[in-house]
Amino acid sequence: PFTVALDDGFYAEEGLNVSIDSGSGSSQTIPRIATGNYDIGTGDFASLVKFKDQNPDAAVQAVMVLYDAPAFAIISLEGRGIDPHDPASLEGRKLGAPPPDSAFAQWPSFVAINDIDESKVAIESIGFPVREPMLAAGDVDGIFGFSFSSYLNLKSKGVPPEDIKVMMMSDHGLELYGNVVIVNTDFASDNPDAVRAFLRATVRGIRESIGNPERAIDSILARNDVGRREVETERLEMCIRDNIATDWVMENGVGDATPERLEASLDQIGISYEYTARPSAADIFTSEYLPDIAARKLN
């Protein structure tokens, strides 16, 4: 949505001079926002929570939810005995997990939420490059990963789409939000109208990406000369369906978060992460810069 909002002049119409740099993951992006190297950026909700716990005075806060449902998933194939609608079916299976994978980081919470007998699940440490190949070859029964990324990787290796089974963790009790828009709070305090304008234009970018996906893909491919249109189109469609335009968002508008779910998310992160000084929901997220609900409706 950001590149669409930039290319179509939505930011310029708000009087903003916006430039976009590609990031290298939340662990790099969030500290750069905190130090003021960037005014605004995006990052993973759980990474923001942990950063704020370790740096309670850091000048960062989320101001908009992009992924109402994170893409964290366990991906399997037909015939491997894993039912994407039944987490208990993971018992007795071997799952491949790259140790730094953000989906795998949710495993302790997922186990606790769904009362899975962890002793009955074999976890094999594997590298990112061999994750999907090992699943396709039958070396593991399932893998941890981002839903759309692993699905598309498997499909590109010739696996029939109907054989790919995706268990979305958010469908089975994981309350975490996914990617969020993060601001430097000093910048936001000094420039509240600029933050509000940025979010207004970004919402327009989201709505345009949903309503005109071909335009969104043009914007992506203009910055990625190795991307393939059909792959990126399917990635966008999956992301919109599974992560952005959830049932809750369709009813309440894009971008907001509830205090109850924020607190539940913090509690679930605490299952696998030991807080030093657990932040509150208000430390992590504010809705004060969001447009009103009518402007954030996607239908």
Secondary structure, DSSP 8 states (H G I E B T S, - for coil): -HHHHHHTTHHHHTT----------HHHHHHHHHTTS-SEEEEEHHHHHHHHHH-TT-SEEEEEES-SS--EEEEEETTSS--TT-GGGGTT-EEEE-TT-TTGGGHHHHHHHHT--GGG-EEEE--GGGHHHHHHHTSSSEEEEEHHHHHHHHHHTT--GGGEEEEEGGGGT-----EEEEEEHHHHHH-HHHHHHHHHHHHHHHHHHHH-HHHHHHHHHTT-TT--HHHHHHHHHHHIIIIIS-HHHHHH-SS---HHHHHHHHHHHHHHS--SS---HHHHB--TTS--HHHH---
